Amino acid sequence: MAGSAPFRYRLTFGKTVAMRFTGHLDLQRTLERALRRARLPLGYTQGYNPHPRLNLGVPLPLGCTSEADLVDIWLETELLPGDIRSRLQETCPPGLRLSSVERVEAGTPALQAIILSSDYIMRLQLAESPPDLGKRLQALLEAPTLPRQRRGRSYDLRPLIERLEATWRGDGVELAARLAAREGATGRPEEVLLALGIDPSRARIHRVRLVLRSAA
């Protein structure tokens, strides 16, 4: 029956520079095409316009790259993870880099229910970073609230910043941030940069990890 595929697999993948301006919905369509071309025994959603059944993790902000994003897929037939990976590596576009496939046990909660946070690295050239960055960072971390507005709605950024630190490396600065990624409580790296008085377009933002409940 449609929508009842029993075999679930979790794919870990990254978005390279070639796809950093591909939005969440277009990414989903790209994954669907790659899955179909790989001729996997896909499970499909129910309804008049069925699609391959898949569940993407937290959307990646536009313009960012990543190396450890997650998507769950469902198959009608059990396959070895290595077989799935080899098939998909032939059909994924150059901007997607598949790193692993693993079987997910029945009854495991949905991705959105177990993702707690996202880890980001934001790289700035020295010429792009303010000379008083250390003081700005300290002031941000000591602030009890950080009122922000996004799409006409006010919210407090401060509780969404779980960790933030800077490392000076040769010709640049790396900001390492762990931001909340729970439903209704998602911290965005570009908002952190704006709160520091830094133009996000001057930074290279890369997501390195999704923190899951079982691994937190």
LOPA-261836 format. One record per residue (C-alpha): residue number from 1; x, y, z. Coordinates in Angstrom, 1 decimal. Example, Ala and Ser with C-alpha at 12.3 -4.5 7.8 and 13.67 -1.06 7.14 Angstrom:
2
atom k=1&X=12.3&Y=-4.5&Z=7.8
atom k=2&X=13.7&Y=-1.1&Z=7.1
% end
This chain:
216
atom k=1&X=0.0&Y=0.0&Z=0.0
atom k=2&X=1.3&Y=3.5&Z=-0.8
atom k=3&X=2.8&Y=5.2&Z=2.2
atom k=4&X=3.5&Y=2.0&Z=4.1
atom k=5&X=7.0&Y=1.1&Z=2.9
atom k=6&X=8.6&Y=-0.7&Z=5.9
atom k=7&X=12.3&Y=-0.1&Z=5.3
atom k=8&X=13.8&Y=3.2&Z=6.5
atom k=9&X=17.3&Y=4.5&Z=5.8
atom k=10&X=19.1&Y=7.6&Z=6.9
atom k=11&X=21.3&Y=9.4&Z=4.4
atom k=12&X=24.1&Y=11.8&Z=5.5
atom k=13&X=25.0&Y=14.3&Z=2.8
atom k=14&X=26.5&Y=17.7&Z=2.2
atom k=15&X=25.8&Y=20.7&Z=0.0
atom k=16&X=28.8&Y=22.1&Z=-1.8
atom k=17&X=29.3&Y=25.6&Z=-3.2
atom k=18&X=27.6&Y=24.5&Z=-6.4
atom k=19&X=24.3&Y=24.1&Z=-4.6
atom k=20&X=24.6&Y=26.7&Z=-1.8
atom k=21&X=21.8&Y=28.8&Z=-3.3
atom k=22&X=19.5&Y=25.9&Z=-3.8
atom k=23&X=16.5&Y=26.3&Z=-1.4
atom k=24&X=14.9&Y=23.7&Z=0.8
atom k=25&X=12.0&Y=22.8&Z=-1.6
atom k=26&X=14.3&Y=22.6&Z=-4.6
atom k=27&X=16.7&Y=20.4&Z=-2.6
atom k=28&X=13.9&Y=18.0&Z=-1.9
atom k=29&X=13.0&Y=17.9&Z=-5.6
atom k=30&X=16.6&Y=17.2&Z=-6.4
atom k=31&X=16.8&Y=14.4&Z=-4.0
atom k=32&X=13.6&Y=12.9&Z=-5.3
atom k=33&X=15.0&Y=12.9&Z=-8.9
atom k=34&X=18.2&Y=11.3&Z=-7.7
atom k=35&X=16.3&Y=8.6&Z=-5.9
atom k=36&X=14.2&Y=7.8&Z=-8.9
atom k=37&X=17.2&Y=7.7&Z=-11.3
atom k=38&X=18.9&Y=5.3&Z=-8.9
atom k=39&X=16.0&Y=2.9&Z=-9.5
atom k=40&X=15.5&Y=2.2&Z=-5.8
atom k=41&X=12.3&Y=0.4&Z=-4.7
atom k=42&X=10.9&Y=3.7&Z=-3.3
atom k=43&X=7.9&Y=4.0&Z=-0.9
atom k=44&X=5.5&Y=6.8&Z=-2.0
atom k=45&X=3.3&Y=9.2&Z=-0.2
atom k=46&X=-0.5&Y=8.8&Z=-0.4
atom k=47&X=-2.8&Y=11.1&Z=-2.3
atom k=48&X=-3.5&Y=12.2&Z=-5.9
atom k=49&X=0.1&Y=13.3&Z=-6.5
atom k=50&X=2.4&Y=10.8&Z=-4.8
atom k=51&X=6.1&Y=11.6&Z=-4.2
atom k=52&X=9.0&Y=9.4&Z=-2.9
atom k=53&X=8.6&Y=9.3&Z=0.8
atom k=54&X=11.4&Y=11.2&Z=2.4
atom k=55&X=11.9&Y=13.3&Z=5.5
atom k=56&X=14.6&Y=16.1&Z=5.4
atom k=57&X=16.1&Y=17.4&Z=8.6
atom k=58&X=16.5&Y=21.1&Z=9.5
atom k=59&X=16.6&Y=23.4&Z=6.4
atom k=60&X=19.9&Y=24.8&Z=5.6
atom k=61&X=19.9&Y=28.6&Z=5.3
atom k=62&X=20.3&Y=29.8&Z=1.7
atom k=63&X=23.9&Y=30.6&Z=0.8
atom k=64&X=25.4&Y=28.1&Z=3.3
atom k=65&X=27.3&Y=24.9&Z=2.6
atom k=66&X=27.2&Y=21.8&Z=4.7
atom k=67&X=28.7&Y=18.4&Z=5.3
atom k=68&X=26.4&Y=16.4&Z=7.6
atom k=69&X=22.8&Y=17.1&Z=6.7
atom k=70&X=20.3&Y=14.3&Z=7.1
atom k=71&X=17.4&Y=12.8&Z=5.2
atom k=72&X=15.3&Y=9.7&Z=5.9
atom k=73&X=13.9&Y=7.6&Z=3.0
atom k=74&X=11.6&Y=4.7&Z=2.9
atom k=75&X=11.9&Y=1.6&Z=0.6
atom k=76&X=9.5&Y=-1.2&Z=-0.2
atom k=77&X=12.4&Y=-3.7&Z=-0.3
atom k=78&X=15.3&Y=-4.1&Z=2.1
atom k=79&X=18.7&Y=-3.3&Z=0.6
atom k=80&X=22.2&Y=-3.1&Z=1.9
atom k=81&X=23.2&Y=0.4&Z=2.8
atom k=82&X=26.3&Y=0.1&Z=0.7
atom k=83&X=24.1&Y=-0.8&Z=-2.3
atom k=84&X=21.9&Y=2.3&Z=-1.8
atom k=85&X=25.0&Y=4.5&Z=-1.5
atom k=86&X=26.7&Y=3.2&Z=-4.6
atom k=87&X=23.5&Y=3.7&Z=-6.7
atom k=88&X=22.9&Y=7.2&Z=-5.4
atom k=89&X=26.5&Y=8.3&Z=-5.9
atom k=90&X=25.9&Y=7.8&Z=-9.6
atom k=91&X=22.7&Y=9.9&Z=-9.7
atom k=92&X=23.3&Y=12.8&Z=-7.3
atom k=93&X=24.2&Y=16.1&Z=-9.0
atom k=94&X=27.7&Y=17.5&Z=-8.4
atom k=95&X=26.5&Y=19.9&Z=-5.7
atom k=96&X=25.4&Y=17.0&Z=-3.4
atom k=97&X=28.0&Y=14.9&Z=-1.7
atom k=98&X=26.6&Y=11.6&Z=-0.1
atom k=99&X=28.8&Y=10.4&Z=2.7
atom k=100&X=26.9&Y=7.6&Z=4.4
atom k=101&X=23.7&Y=5.5&Z=4.5
atom k=102&X=22.5&Y=3.6&Z=7.5
atom k=103&X=19.4&Y=1.5&Z=8.4
atom k=104&X=17.0&Y=3.1&Z=10.8
atom k=105&X=15.0&Y=0.8&Z=13.1
atom k=106&X=11.3&Y=0.7&Z=13.1
atom k=107&X=9.7&Y=3.0&Z=15.6
atom k=108&X=12.5&Y=5.5&Z=15.6
atom k=109&X=11.2&Y=9.1&Z=16.0
atom k=110&X=11.1&Y=11.4&Z=13.1
atom k=111&X=14.2&Y=13.5&Z=12.4
atom k=112&X=12.5&Y=16.7&Z=13.5
atom k=113&X=11.7&Y=15.2&Z=16.8
atom k=114&X=15.3&Y=14.3&Z=17.7
atom k=115&X=17.3&Y=17.2&Z=16.1
atom k=116&X=18.3&Y=19.6&Z=18.9
atom k=117&X=21.0&Y=21.9&Z=17.5
atom k=118&X=23.1&Y=22.8&Z=14.5
atom k=119&X=26.9&Y=23.4&Z=14.6
atom k=120&X=28.2&Y=26.0&Z=12.2
atom k=121&X=31.6&Y=27.4&Z=11.3
atom k=122&X=31.5&Y=31.0&Z=10.0
atom k=123&X=34.8&Y=32.1&Z=8.4
atom k=124&X=35.8&Y=35.7&Z=8.0
atom k=125&X=38.8&Y=37.2&Z=6.4
atom k=126&X=40.7&Y=39.6&Z=8.7
atom k=127&X=39.9&Y=42.5&Z=6.4
atom k=128&X=36.2&Y=41.6&Z=6.9
atom k=129&X=36.1&Y=41.2&Z=10.6
atom k=130&X=35.8&Y=44.2&Z=13.0
atom k=131&X=38.9&Y=45.0&Z=15.1
atom k=132&X=36.9&Y=44.9&Z=18.3
atom k=133&X=35.3&Y=41.5&Z=17.5
atom k=134&X=36.3&Y=40.0&Z=20.8
atom k=135&X=34.5&Y=42.8&Z=22.7
atom k=136&X=31.4&Y=42.4&Z=20.5
atom k=137&X=31.4&Y=38.7&Z=21.1
atom k=138&X=31.6&Y=39.1&Z=24.9
atom k=139&X=28.9&Y=41.7&Z=24.9
atom k=140&X=26.6&Y=39.4&Z=22.9
atom k=141&X=27.2&Y=36.5&Z=25.2
atom k=142&X=26.6&Y=38.6&Z=28.3
atom k=143&X=23.4&Y=40.2&Z=26.9
atom k=144&X=20.3&Y=38.9&Z=28.7
atom k=145&X=18.2&Y=39.3&Z=25.5
atom k=146&X=18.9&Y=39.9&Z=21.9
atom k=147&X=15.7&Y=41.2&Z=20.3
atom k=148&X=15.6&Y=40.5&Z=16.6
atom k=149&X=13.0&Y=40.7&Z=13.8
atom k=150&X=12.5&Y=38.2&Z=11.0
atom k=151&X=9.8&Y=38.4&Z=8.4
atom k=152&X=7.9&Y=40.9&Z=10.5
atom k=153&X=8.0&Y=38.9&Z=13.7
atom k=154&X=9.9&Y=39.7&Z=16.8
atom k=155&X=11.9&Y=37.1&Z=18.7
atom k=156&X=14.8&Y=36.7&Z=21.2
atom k=157&X=17.9&Y=35.4&Z=19.6
atom k=158&X=19.9&Y=35.0&Z=22.8
atom k=159&X=18.4&Y=31.7&Z=24.1
atom k=160&X=18.9&Y=30.1&Z=20.6
atom k=161&X=22.7&Y=30.6&Z=20.9
atom k=162&X=23.9&Y=27.6&Z=22.8
atom k=163&X=27.6&Y=28.2&Z=22.1
atom k=164&X=29.6&Y=30.8&Z=20.3
atom k=165&X=33.4&Y=31.3&Z=20.3
atom k=166&X=36.0&Y=32.9&Z=18.0
atom k=167&X=39.4&Y=31.5&Z=16.9
atom k=168&X=41.9&Y=33.7&Z=15.1
atom k=169&X=43.7&Y=31.7&Z=12.4
atom k=170&X=46.4&Y=33.3&Z=10.2
atom k=171&X=44.6&Y=35.5&Z=7.7
atom k=172&X=41.1&Y=35.0&Z=9.1
atom k=173&X=38.7&Y=34.4&Z=12.0
atom k=174&X=36.5&Y=31.4&Z=12.6
atom k=175&X=33.3&Y=31.7&Z=14.6
atom k=176&X=32.1&Y=28.4&Z=15.9
atom k=177&X=28.4&Y=28.4&Z=16.9
atom k=178&X=25.9&Y=25.8&Z=18.2
atom k=179&X=22.4&Y=27.1&Z=17.5
atom k=180&X=19.1&Y=25.6&Z=18.6
atom k=181&X=17.3&Y=23.7&Z=15.8
atom k=182&X=14.1&Y=22.6&Z=17.5
atom k=183&X=10.7&Y=23.1&Z=16.0
atom k=184&X=9.7&Y=26.7&Z=16.6
atom k=185&X=13.1&Y=27.5&Z=18.1
atom k=186&X=15.7&Y=27.7&Z=15.4
atom k=187&X=18.8&Y=30.0&Z=15.5
atom k=188&X=20.1&Y=31.2&Z=12.2
atom k=189&X=23.8&Y=31.9&Z=11.6
atom k=190&X=23.2&Y=35.0&Z=9.6
atom k=191&X=21.2&Y=36.5&Z=12.4
atom k=192&X=24.2&Y=35.9&Z=14.8
atom k=193&X=26.5&Y=37.7&Z=12.4
atom k=194&X=24.0&Y=40.6&Z=12.1
atom k=195&X=23.8&Y=40.8&Z=15.9
atom k=196&X=27.6&Y=41.2&Z=15.9
atom k=197&X=27.4&Y=44.0&Z=13.3
atom k=198&X=28.9&Y=41.8&Z=10.5
atom k=199&X=27.5&Y=41.6&Z=7.0
atom k=200&X=26.6&Y=37.9&Z=6.5
atom k=201&X=27.5&Y=38.2&Z=2.8
atom k=202&X=31.1&Y=38.7&Z=3.9
atom k=203&X=31.2&Y=35.3&Z=5.7
atom k=204&X=31.5&Y=31.7&Z=4.5
atom k=205&X=28.9&Y=29.8&Z=6.5
atom k=206&X=29.3&Y=26.0&Z=6.7
atom k=207&X=27.1&Y=23.6&Z=8.8
atom k=208&X=29.3&Y=20.8&Z=10.2
atom k=209&X=26.9&Y=18.8&Z=12.3
atom k=210&X=23.3&Y=18.2&Z=13.3
atom k=211&X=23.1&Y=17.3&Z=17.0
atom k=212&X=20.6&Y=14.6&Z=17.7
atom k=213&X=18.9&Y=13.9&Z=21.0
atom k=214&X=20.7&Y=10.5&Z=21.3
atom k=215&X=24.1&Y=12.1&Z=20.7
atom k=216&X=23.7&Y=15.3&Z=22.7
% end
